[in-house]
């Protein structure tokens, strides 16, 4: 008899979100710099969690960070 085995590596982890204090620590940038980069379309957009709460997807920040590191090595 063959049983179905669920491979846990196939399951996508839940999306992790960082609020502004976490984003500040993650990027080592200041609040005004982050919002200026958002205005210049050079930083991931916030996600609205509720009417008064926003956060950033960790995956978006990871991708932004990787892209930024590559552009620094090239430039």
PyMOL commands that set and color helices and strands:
alter all, ss='L'
color gray80, all
select helices_A, chain A and resi 20-27+31-39+58-74
alter helices_A, ss='H'
color red, helices_A
select strands_A, chain A and resi 17-18+47-48+54-57
alter strands_A, ss='S'
color yellow, strands_A
deselect
rebuild
show_as cartoon
